[in-house]
Amino acid sequence: MTTLMIQGTTSDAGKSTLVAGLCRWLRRRNVRVVPFKPQNMALNSAVTADGGEIGRAQAVQAFAAGLEPHIDMNPVLLKPNTDIGAQVIIHGHAIGNMDASDYHTYKTVAWSAVRASYDRLAAQYDVVIVEGAGSPAEINLRDRDIANMGFAEAVDCPVLLIADIDRGGVFAHLTGTLALLSASEQARVKGFVINRFRGDLSLLQPGLDWLTDYTGKPVFGVLPYLHGLHVEAEDALPREAIAEKAAGALRVIVPALPRISNHTDFDPLRLHPQVDFRFVAPDDGPPPADLIILPGSKSVRADLAWLRAQGWEAAIRRHLRYGGKLIGLCGGFQMLGRAIHDPHGLEGEAGSSAGLGVLDMETRLEPGKQLRNVRGSLALGGAAVAGYEIHAGVSEGEALGRPALHLGDRDDGAISADSLVIGTYVHGVFDKARACDALLGWAGLEAPKTPDYAAIREAGIDRLADALEAHLDTARLEQLLGLSAGGR
């Protein structure tokens, strides 16, 4: 068994995508590889086959490795619900909310979960590719670190350090990060990867030579900026569409809530050539649209108050008055009812909030999150749906008598009596082409032709692995992993 850890000079340096690419590259070589992230802080999550919750990036990396996502791939997940606090999820299940200082104390317990998961994976696979979190040079987080060098030191694994040249200052990022590490940690860094380069590589070469001379460490490769690459994001909210839009495209907008969760729900729409999709930033105000979608939220009542303060409630009522369509997903679905009750203070201060009142129902947040992968069909035309549920809310009311989805032995969600509003707890309703066609047709798009999202995701991972094959020093990488040339 071999372990390699990918750490980054900053958040969004490319750690998640590099791990996904390495997993696919190794899988092509018939190496039994598994992704692992000791601690993740993200509001984008996935439900595993064993009924737990992990970061979505690790689920994508699992797909790249040809595996079903499992709770051991991300034993500690932190889902921020305020600026100083988060829900703490251990081995796939929430154990409660903690502020930063409480969690710092709790890290010794969290480490036991991390080590147990790592040991189980290490016993089953040839190679474990580990993703760090943020940067190892965050001095204030060094004590009791379980996410970066603290983990690497404990399991005695080598590290590659990746930096994003598109941000600028790449040599300062790499040398500065290295300088802030201890002597043993510096020795653990075996080399560098530079990400998102565009331009003439010969003009960069003097800098690469200097970096190797200055640090004594090699550059394993310079990865190009892959325009139009689609690999599901770990947490950062994408702002732009990544497909050319046809004339007469359906206008779809989503408010960028402060605690928006599972925004990858909208990737099929961002990629859709017939959909003009936009996340609406704070203070921008909702523009005219054919379809408004209220997304999931980690703090539903707080995000609903934010929506009101941003003028969305009035805009939604005007939108519906003129026949516009509205969808609520998970927390967004809860916002559509008459009220949201949080008697236990699961997402903030205990209490109740008035909802938007466009569906006749109320929601009560209860301990014990509902986590399940689901299959069924849309009530609207019967198209097949496959997705997942992650929510603490239990909704009741007459609106549920007109369900949006049929899921085997139960129904989910609601369709308003005037057919202008749809709500559902299921994430992933746009992923299957026929279901997306049906929803976009309902929203007003003539002759929708939705691309195969699963094929797009696979193509993105393959393209990433191809880039690694072409631009990394694979011989040096195989040597670091203890592999024979070309495979196991």
BELPEJO-V232595 format. One record per pair of residues at least 6 apart in sequence whose ideal C-beta (glycine too) atoms are under 8 Angstrom apart, sorted by the first residue. I is the first residue (numbers start at 1). J is the second residue. D is the distance in Angstrom with one decimal. If there is no record, write none. Layout:
I:J:D  I:J:D
//
This chain:
1:122:5.0  1:123:7.6  1:125:6.8  1:126:6.4  1:127:7.3  1:128:7.0  2:126:7.0  2:127:5.0  2:128:7.4  2:481:5.0  2:482:4.9  2:483:7.8  3:122:6.8  3:127:7.4  3:128:4.5  3:129:8.0  3:130:6.2  3:155:6.1  3:157:3.9  3:158:7.9  4:22:7.8  4:127:7.1  4:128:7.6  4:129:5.7  4:130:6.9  4:157:6.4  4:158:5.9  4:159:7.8  4:160:6.8  4:480:6.6  4:481:6.1  5:129:8.0  5:130:4.1  5:131:7.7  5:132:6.2  5:151:7.2  5:152:5.0  5:157:5.3  5:158:7.1  5:159:4.7  5:160:7.5  6:15:5.1  6:18:5.3  6:19:5.4  6:22:7.6  6:129:6.9  6:130:6.9  6:131:5.6  6:132:6.4  6:159:7.6  6:160:5.6  6:162:6.2  7:15:7.0  7:132:3.8  7:135:7.4  7:136:5.1  7:148:5.6  7:149:7.5  7:152:7.7  7:159:5.4  7:160:7.4  7:161:5.5  7:162:7.4  7:189:8.0  8:14:6.7  8:15:4.5  8:132:6.4  8:134:7.4  8:135:6.2  8:161:7.2  8:162:5.1  8:163:7.0  8:164:8.0  9:135:5.7  9:137:7.4  9:161:6.6  9:162:7.3  9:163:4.3  9:164:7.7  9:173:3.9  9:174:6.1  9:176:7.7  9:177:4.7  10:134:7.5  10:135:5.7  10:163:7.4  10:164:6.8  10:167:7.1  10:173:6.7  11:134:5.2  11:135:7.3  11:236:7.8  12:164:7.0  12:234:8.0  12:236:5.4  13:162:5.2  13:163:5.6  13:164:4.7  13:173:8.0  13:195:6.4  14:162:5.1  14:164:5.9  14:193:7.7  14:195:3.8  14:196:6.8  14:223:7.3  15:131:5.1  15:132:6.1  15:162:6.1  16:57:4.2  16:60:7.6  16:61:7.3  16:131:6.2  16:231:7.7  16:234:4.6  17:195:7.9  17:231:5.3  17:464:6.1  18:162:5.7  18:193:6.5  18:195:7.2  18:223:7.8  18:468:7.7  19:35:5.6  19:57:7.9  19:61:5.3  19:129:5.2  19:130:7.9  19:131:4.7  20:35:7.5  20:57:7.7  20:60:5.6  20:61:4.7  20:64:4.4  20:231:6.0  20:461:6.0  20:464:6.3  21:64:7.3  21:461:7.4  21:464:4.0  21:465:5.1  21:467:7.0  21:468:4.6  22:33:7.5  22:129:5.2  22:468:6.7  23:33:5.3  23:34:7.9  23:35:5.5  23:61:5.3  23:62:7.9  23:64:4.1  23:65:4.0  23:129:5.9  24:64:4.2  24:65:7.2  24:461:5.2  24:462:6.7  24:464:6.8  24:465:3.9  25:465:4.6  25:468:5.2  25:469:6.3  25:474:7.9  26:33:4.1  26:65:7.5  26:127:5.9  26:129:7.6  26:481:7.9  27:33:6.0  27:64:7.1  27:65:5.4  27:66:5.2  28:465:6.7  29:483:7.3  29:486:6.4  29:487:4.0  29:488:6.9  30:487:5.6  30:488:6.0  31:126:5.2  31:127:5.6  31:483:6.8  31:487:6.6  31:488:5.5  32:124:7.7  32:125:4.7  32:126:4.4  32:127:7.2  33:65:5.1  33:125:6.3  33:126:6.6  33:127:4.5  33:128:7.6  33:129:6.2  34:62:7.8  34:65:6.1  34:67:6.5  34:73:6.9  34:121:5.1  34:124:7.2  34:125:4.3  34:127:7.5  34:128:5.6  34:129:7.4  35:58:5.6  35:61:3.5  35:62:6.1  35:64:7.6  35:65:6.1  35:73:5.7  35:128:7.9  35:129:5.5  35:130:7.9  35:131:6.9  36:58:7.7  36:72:7.6  36:73:5.8  36:74:7.6  36:117:7.3  36:118:6.3  36:121:5.8  36:128:5.3  36:129:7.0  36:130:4.8  36:131:7.3  37:55:6.3  37:57:7.1  37:58:5.4  37:73:7.0  37:74:4.9  37:130:7.0  37:131:4.4  37:132:8.0  37:133:7.1  38:75:6.7  38:76:6.4  38:114:4.4  38:118:7.3  38:130:7.1  38:133:7.7  38:146:5.4  38:147:5.6  38:151:5.0  39:75:8.0  39:76:4.2  39:77:7.8  39:78:7.0  39:110:7.0  39:114:7.0  39:133:5.7  39:146:5.6  39:147:4.2  40:54:7.5  40:55:3.8  40:57:7.2  40:58:7.0  40:74:5.3  40:76:7.1  40:77:5.2  40:78:7.0  40:133:6.5  40:234:7.6  41:77:7.8  41:78:4.3  41:79:7.8  41:80:6.6  41:86:6.9  41:133:6.7  41:235:7.5  42:55:4.8  42:56:7.0  42:57:7.1  42:77:7.1  42:78:7.8  42:79:7.2  42:234:5.6  42:235:3.9  43:79:5.7  43:80:6.8  43:235:6.2  43:259:6.5  43:260:6.7  43:261:4.1  43:262:7.2  43:298:5.4  44:55:6.8  44:56:4.1  44:57:7.4  44:232:7.7  44:233:6.7  44:234:6.4  44:235:5.2  44:261:6.9  44:262:5.8  44:263:6.6  44:264:5.8  45:53:5.1  45:54:6.5  45:55:5.9  45:56:5.7  45:77:6.6  45:79:7.1  45:261:7.4  45:262:6.7  45:390:6.2  46:53:7.3  46:54:5.9  46:55:7.4  46:56:4.9  46:58:7.6  46:59:3.7  46:69:5.7  46:388:6.8  47:53:6.2  47:371:5.1  47:372:6.4  47:373:5.3  47:388:4.1  47:389:7.3  47:390:6.2  48:54:5.9  48:59:7.6  48:68:7.4  48:69:4.6  48:70:5.4  48:71:5.4  48:73:7.9  48:92:6.2  49:68:4.5  49:69:6.7  49:70:6.7  49:373:7.4  50:70:6.1  50:71:5.9  50:92:7.1  51:92:7.1  51:371:5.7  51:372:7.0  52:70:8.0  52:71:3.8  52:91:6.5  52:92:1.8  52:93:6.1  52:371:6.6  53:71:7.9  53:77:6.4  53:89:5.6  53:92:5.2  53:93:7.2  53:94:7.8  53:369:7.4  53:371:5.6  53:390:6.1  54:69:6.1  54:70:7.8  54:71:6.1  54:73:5.8  54:74:3.8  54:77:6.0  54:92:6.5  55:74:4.9  55:77:5.6  55:234:6.6  55:235:8.0  56:232:5.9  56:233:7.9  56:234:6.8  56:262:7.5  56:264:6.0  57:131:7.3  57:232:7.4  57:233:7.8  57:234:3.8  57:235:7.9  58:69:6.6  58:73:4.4  58:74:4.3  58:131:7.7  59:69:4.1  59:73:7.9  60:231:6.5  60:232:4.9  60:457:7.8  60:461:7.6  61:73:7.4  61:129:7.6  61:131:7.6  62:68:6.6  62:69:4.4  62:70:7.2  62:73:6.0  63:69:7.8  63:457:7.4  63:458:7.9  63:461:7.0  64:461:4.8  64:465:7.6  71:91:5.1  71:92:3.6  71:117:7.4  72:91:7.7  72:117:3.9  72:118:7.9  72:120:5.4  72:121:5.5  73:117:7.7  73:121:7.5  75:90:6.7  75:91:5.6  75:110:7.9  75:113:4.5  75:114:5.2  75:116:7.3  75:117:3.9  75:118:8.0  76:88:7.5  76:89:7.2  76:90:6.2  76:110:5.0  76:113:6.1  76:114:6.1  76:146:7.2  77:88:8.0  77:89:4.1  78:86:4.3  78:87:7.3  78:88:6.1  78:89:7.4  78:103:7.3  79:86:5.7  79:87:4.5  79:89:6.7  79:261:7.5  79:298:5.5  80:86:4.5  80:259:7.1  80:298:6.9  81:87:5.9  81:97:6.6  81:259:6.4  81:298:5.0  81:299:4.8  81:347:5.6  81:348:6.6  82:299:7.2  82:348:6.9  84:99:5.2  84:100:5.6  85:97:5.7  85:98:6.5  85:99:4.4  85:100:7.2  86:97:6.9  86:98:6.7  86:103:7.1  87:94:5.4  87:96:7.4  87:97:5.4  87:298:7.3  88:94:7.0  88:95:5.5  88:96:6.3  88:97:7.2  88:98:5.3  88:103:6.4  88:106:7.1  88:110:7.7  89:95:7.3  90:110:6.7  90:113:5.0  91:113:5.7  91:117:7.2  92:371:7.5  93:369:7.5  93:371:7.8  94:369:5.5  97:346:7.6  98:106:6.2  103:110:7.9  104:143:7.6  104:144:6.6  107:144:4.3  107:146:5.8  108:144:6.6  110:146:6.1  111:144:7.7  111:146:4.9  114:146:5.4  114:151:6.9  115:154:7.3  118:128:7.1  118:155:6.4  121:128:5.5  122:128:5.7  126:488:6.6  127:481:5.9  127:483:7.9  130:151:7.1  130:152:7.7  130:157:6.9  132:147:6.1  132:148:4.4  132:151:7.8  132:159:7.9  133:147:4.0  133:148:6.4  134:141:7.6  134:147:7.2  134:148:7.4  135:148:7.4  135:177:6.3  136:145:7.9  136:148:3.9  136:149:4.7  136:159:8.0  136:177:6.7  136:181:6.4  136:185:7.1  137:176:7.1  137:177:4.4  137:180:4.1  137:181:6.8  139:180:6.7  141:147:7.7  142:149:7.8  142:150:7.6  144:150:7.0  145:151:7.3  149:159:7.6  149:181:6.6  149:182:7.8  149:185:4.7  149:188:7.2  152:158:7.9  152:159:5.4  152:185:7.5  152:188:5.7  153:184:6.8  153:185:6.9  153:188:7.2  157:188:7.7  158:188:6.2  158:189:7.9  158:190:4.6  158:480:6.1  159:185:8.0  159:188:5.1  159:189:5.0  159:190:6.6  160:189:7.5  160:190:6.3  160:191:5.8  160:192:7.1  160:193:5.7  160:220:6.2  161:174:6.3  161:177:6.4  161:178:7.2  161:189:5.4  161:191:7.6  161:192:5.3  161:193:7.3  162:192:7.3  162:193:4.4  162:194:7.6  162:195:5.5  163:170:4.9  163:173:4.5  163:174:5.1  163:177:7.8  163:192:7.0  163:193:7.7  163:194:6.0  163:195:6.7  164:170:7.2  164:173:7.9  164:195:5.0  164:196:5.3  165:194:5.2  165:195:6.7  165:196:5.9  165:197:5.1  165:204:8.0  165:222:7.8  166:195:7.7  166:196:4.0  166:197:7.7  166:198:7.3  166:225:6.3  167:173:7.6  170:194:5.9  171:207:5.9  171:210:7.5  171:211:6.0  174:192:5.5  174:211:6.6  174:215:7.7  175:211:7.3  175:214:6.6  175:215:6.6  178:186:5.8  178:189:6.3  178:215:6.1  178:217:7.9  181:189:7.2  189:217:6.3  190:217:6.9  190:218:8.0  190:480:6.0  191:217:5.1  191:218:4.5  191:219:6.5  191:220:4.6  191:476:7.5  192:211:6.8  192:215:8.0  192:217:6.5  192:218:7.5  192:219:5.0  192:220:6.6  193:219:7.5  193:220:5.3  193:221:5.7  193:222:7.8  193:223:6.6  193:472:7.2  194:204:7.9  194:208:7.8  194:219:6.7  194:221:7.5  194:222:4.6  194:223:6.9  195:223:5.0  196:223:6.9  196:224:7.6  196:225:4.5  197:204:6.7  197:222:4.9  197:223:6.7  197:224:5.8  197:225:6.3  198:224:6.8  198:225:4.3  201:222:6.3  204:222:6.7  208:219:5.0  208:222:7.3  211:217:7.9  211:219:6.3  212:218:5.7  212:219:6.3  218:473:7.4  218:476:6.8  220:472:5.6  220:473:5.2  220:476:6.1  220:477:6.3  221:468:7.6  221:471:4.8  221:472:3.6  221:473:5.7  222:471:6.2  223:467:5.9  223:468:7.2  223:471:5.4  223:472:7.5  224:467:6.4  224:471:6.5  226:463:6.6  226:464:7.1  226:467:6.1  228:242:5.6  228:243:8.0  229:460:5.7  229:463:6.2  229:464:6.8  230:242:6.3  230:267:7.0  230:271:6.4  230:456:5.8  230:457:6.8  230:459:8.0  230:460:4.2  231:457:7.7  231:460:4.9  231:461:6.5  231:464:6.2  232:264:4.8  232:267:6.4  232:457:7.0  233:263:7.6  233:264:6.6  237:256:5.9  237:260:6.7  237:263:5.8  237:279:6.2  238:263:7.8  238:270:6.8  238:279:7.4  239:279:6.2  239:281:7.6  241:270:5.1  241:271:7.9  241:276:7.4  241:277:5.4  241:278:7.5  242:270:6.0  242:271:6.2  243:270:7.3  243:271:5.1  243:272:6.6  243:273:5.2  244:273:6.3  245:273:6.2  245:274:7.4  245:275:7.3  245:276:5.2  246:273:5.4  246:274:5.4  248:274:8.0  248:446:7.7  249:273:7.7  249:274:5.4  249:275:5.8  249:276:4.1  250:274:6.3  250:275:5.2  250:276:6.7  250:290:5.1  250:291:6.5  250:440:6.0  250:443:6.1  250:444:6.3  250:445:4.2  251:276:4.9  251:278:7.9  251:287:7.8  251:288:6.8  251:289:4.5  251:290:4.8  251:291:7.2  252:269:5.7  252:275:5.5  252:276:6.9  252:277:4.9  252:278:7.3  252:289:6.4  252:290:6.9  252:291:4.6  252:292:7.9  252:293:6.6  252:443:7.5  253:277:7.8  253:278:5.2  253:279:7.8  253:280:5.3  253:286:6.2  253:287:6.4  253:289:4.4  253:291:7.6  253:292:5.7  253:293:7.5  254:263:7.8  254:266:6.0  254:277:7.7  254:278:7.4  254:279:5.3  254:280:6.8  254:292:7.7  254:293:4.9  254:294:7.6  254:295:5.5  255:279:7.7  255:280:5.3  255:286:7.2  255:294:7.0  255:295:7.4  255:307:6.2  255:310:7.2  255:312:5.9  256:279:4.7  256:280:6.2  256:281:5.4  256:282:6.7  257:295:6.3  257:297:5.3  257:303:4.3  257:306:6.6  257:307:7.3  258:282:7.8  258:299:7.5  258:302:7.3  258:303:6.1  258:306:5.7  259:297:5.3  259:298:4.2  259:299:4.4  259:302:6.8  259:303:5.5  260:295:5.2  260:296:6.9  260:297:6.3  260:303:7.6  261:295:7.3  261:296:4.1  261:297:5.9  261:298:5.0  261:330:7.4  261:331:7.0  261:390:7.9  262:295:7.3  262:296:4.7  262:329:7.8  262:330:7.1  262:390:7.2  262:427:5.1  263:279:7.6  263:295:6.2  263:296:7.9  265:295:6.7  265:296:7.1  265:329:5.9  265:427:5.4  265:428:6.6  265:429:7.6  265:430:6.6  266:277:6.6  266:279:7.8  266:293:7.3  266:295:7.4  266:430:7.2  267:453:7.1  268:430:4.3  268:431:5.9  268:436:5.7  268:450:6.9  268:451:7.7  268:453:4.5  269:275:4.9  269:277:4.6  269:430:5.9  269:436:7.8  270:277:5.0  271:451:6.4  271:453:7.1  271:456:6.0  272:436:7.5  272:440:7.7  272:450:6.2  272:451:6.8  273:451:7.5  274:440:7.3  274:445:5.9  274:448:6.0  274:449:6.9  275:440:6.9  275:445:7.5  278:287:7.4  280:286:5.8  280:287:7.0  282:310:6.7  283:310:7.2  285:310:7.3  285:311:6.1  285:315:7.7  286:292:7.1  286:311:7.2  286:312:5.8  286:315:4.3  286:316:7.9  286:319:7.9  289:319:7.1  289:324:6.7  290:324:6.4  290:325:6.7  290:443:5.8  290:444:5.0  290:445:7.7  291:324:7.1  291:325:4.8  291:326:7.4  291:327:6.8  291:440:8.0  291:443:4.2  291:444:7.4  292:315:8.0  292:316:6.2  292:319:5.8  292:324:6.7  292:325:7.5  292:326:5.2  292:327:7.5  293:326:7.7  293:327:4.6  293:328:7.5  293:329:6.6  293:332:6.9  294:307:7.8  294:326:7.5  294:327:7.2  294:328:4.5  294:329:6.9  294:331:7.7  294:332:2.9  294:333:7.6  294:335:5.5  294:336:7.2  295:329:5.7  295:330:7.7  295:331:7.3  295:332:5.3  296:329:5.6  296:330:3.9  296:331:4.7  296:332:6.4  296:390:7.8  296:427:6.8  297:303:4.3  297:304:7.9  297:330:7.6  297:331:3.4  297:332:6.9  297:335:7.8  298:331:7.6  298:347:7.0  299:347:4.8  299:348:5.7  300:331:4.2  300:334:5.3  300:335:6.5  300:340:5.8  300:347:6.3  300:365:7.8  300:393:7.5  301:340:5.6  301:342:6.2  301:347:6.6  301:348:6.4  301:351:7.5  301:353:4.3  302:347:7.3  302:348:5.7  303:331:7.0  303:335:7.8  304:335:5.0  304:340:7.0  304:353:5.9  304:355:7.1  304:356:7.7  305:353:7.0  307:313:6.5  307:335:7.3  313:356:6.2  316:326:6.4  316:356:6.5  316:358:7.6  319:326:6.9  320:326:6.2  320:358:6.8  320:420:5.5  320:421:7.2  323:420:7.0  324:420:7.3  325:420:5.9  325:421:7.6  325:422:7.8  325:442:6.7  325:443:4.4  325:444:6.8  326:336:7.5  326:358:7.0  326:420:6.4  326:421:4.7  326:422:7.5  327:421:7.6  327:422:4.9  327:423:7.1  327:424:7.8  327:439:7.4  328:334:7.4  328:335:6.0  328:336:4.4  328:359:8.0  328:421:7.5  328:422:7.5  328:423:4.1  328:424:7.6  329:423:7.8  329:424:6.4  329:425:8.0  329:426:7.8  329:427:6.6  329:429:7.4  330:389:7.7  330:390:7.2  330:391:5.5  330:424:7.7  330:425:5.5  330:426:8.0  330:427:6.3  331:391:7.4  331:393:7.7  332:423:7.5  333:395:7.4  333:413:6.5  333:414:7.9  333:423:3.7  333:424:5.9  333:425:6.1  334:340:5.4  334:355:7.2  334:363:4.3  334:393:5.2  334:395:6.6  335:355:5.7  335:356:5.6  336:355:6.4  336:356:5.5  336:358:5.1  336:359:4.5  336:361:7.8  336:414:8.0  336:421:6.4  336:423:5.0  337:355:4.4  337:356:7.7  337:357:7.3  337:359:5.2  337:360:7.6  337:361:4.1  337:362:5.4  337:363:5.6  337:395:6.5  337:397:6.6  337:399:7.3  338:354:7.2  338:355:5.3  338:357:5.2  338:359:7.9  338:360:6.9  338:361:6.8  338:362:5.3  338:397:7.4  339:352:5.7  339:353:6.8  339:354:5.8  339:355:5.4  339:362:4.6  339:363:7.4  340:352:6.8  340:353:5.1  340:355:5.7  340:362:7.5  340:363:5.0  340:365:7.3  340:393:7.6  341:351:7.9  341:352:4.6  341:362:6.9  341:363:6.9  341:364:4.6  341:365:6.8  342:348:7.0  342:350:5.9  342:351:6.4  342:352:7.2  342:364:8.0  342:365:4.5  343:350:5.8  343:364:7.1  343:365:7.6  344:350:6.4  344:365:6.9  344:366:7.4  344:367:6.0  346:365:4.9  346:366:7.9  346:367:6.7  346:392:5.7  347:365:6.4  347:392:7.7  355:362:7.6  355:363:7.7  358:416:6.6  358:421:5.3  359:397:7.3  359:399:4.1  359:414:5.4  359:416:6.2  359:421:6.3  359:423:5.9  360:397:5.0  360:398:4.6  360:399:4.4  361:395:5.1  361:396:6.2  361:397:2.9  361:398:7.3  361:399:4.4  361:400:6.0  361:414:6.7  362:395:7.1  362:396:6.3  362:397:5.8  363:393:4.5  363:394:6.8  363:395:4.5  363:396:7.9  364:393:7.0  364:394:5.4  364:396:7.8  365:392:4.8  365:393:5.4  365:394:7.9  366:392:6.0  366:393:7.6  366:394:5.5  367:392:7.3  368:392:7.3  369:390:6.7  369:391:6.8  369:392:5.0  370:389:5.5  370:390:7.4  370:391:5.6  370:392:7.2  370:425:7.9  371:388:7.8  371:389:6.9  371:390:5.8  372:388:6.8  372:389:5.1  373:386:7.7  373:387:7.6  373:388:4.9  374:385:7.7  374:386:7.3  374:387:5.9  374:388:6.5  374:389:6.2  374:407:5.0  374:408:8.0  374:412:7.7  374:426:6.0  375:384:7.4  375:385:7.0  375:386:4.9  375:407:7.1  375:408:7.2  376:384:7.7  376:385:5.4  376:405:5.3  376:406:5.0  376:407:3.7  376:408:6.1  376:412:7.5  377:383:6.3  377:384:5.7  377:385:6.1  377:405:7.0  377:406:5.2  378:385:5.9  378:404:7.1  378:405:6.1  378:406:8.0  378:429:7.7  378:435:5.5  378:438:5.5  378:439:7.4  379:402:7.8  379:403:5.6  379:404:5.6  379:405:6.3  379:406:6.2  379:411:7.9  379:415:6.4  380:404:7.3  380:415:7.2  380:422:7.6  380:438:5.4  380:439:7.1  380:442:5.7  381:438:4.5  383:432:7.0  383:434:4.0  383:435:4.2  383:437:7.1  383:438:4.7  384:432:5.8  384:434:6.5  384:435:6.5  385:405:6.0  385:426:6.7  385:428:7.5  385:429:5.7  385:432:6.3  385:435:5.0  386:428:6.5  386:431:6.9  386:432:6.3  387:426:4.3  387:427:5.2  387:428:2.9  387:429:5.9  387:431:6.8  388:426:7.2  388:427:5.4  388:428:6.1  389:425:5.1  389:426:6.0  389:427:7.1  390:427:6.9  391:425:5.5  393:425:7.6  395:425:7.8  399:414:4.1  399:416:7.1  399:423:7.7  400:411:7.3  400:413:7.6  400:414:5.4  401:414:8.0  402:414:5.8  402:415:4.8  402:416:7.5  402:417:7.0  403:411:3.5  403:412:6.1  403:413:5.8  403:414:6.4  403:415:7.3  404:412:6.4  404:413:3.3  404:414:5.9  404:415:5.3  404:422:5.1  404:423:6.4  404:424:4.7  405:411:6.7  405:412:4.4  405:413:5.5  405:424:5.7  405:426:6.0  405:429:7.6  406:412:7.9  407:426:7.6  412:424:5.7  412:425:5.7  412:426:5.9  413:422:6.9  413:423:5.1  413:424:3.5  413:425:6.4  413:426:7.2  414:421:7.8  414:422:7.4  414:423:5.0  414:424:8.0  415:421:7.1  415:422:5.4  416:422:7.7  419:442:7.7  422:439:7.6  422:442:7.6  429:435:6.0  429:436:7.9  429:439:6.8  430:436:4.6  430:439:6.7  430:453:7.7  431:453:5.2  431:454:7.3  432:453:7.6  433:450:4.1  433:451:7.0  433:452:5.8  433:453:7.2  434:450:7.7  436:448:7.2  436:450:4.1  436:453:7.8  437:448:4.4  437:449:7.3  437:450:5.1  440:448:4.2  440:450:7.1  441:448:5.4  468:474:7.8  475:485:6.6  478:484:7.2  478:485:5.9  478:486:7.8
//
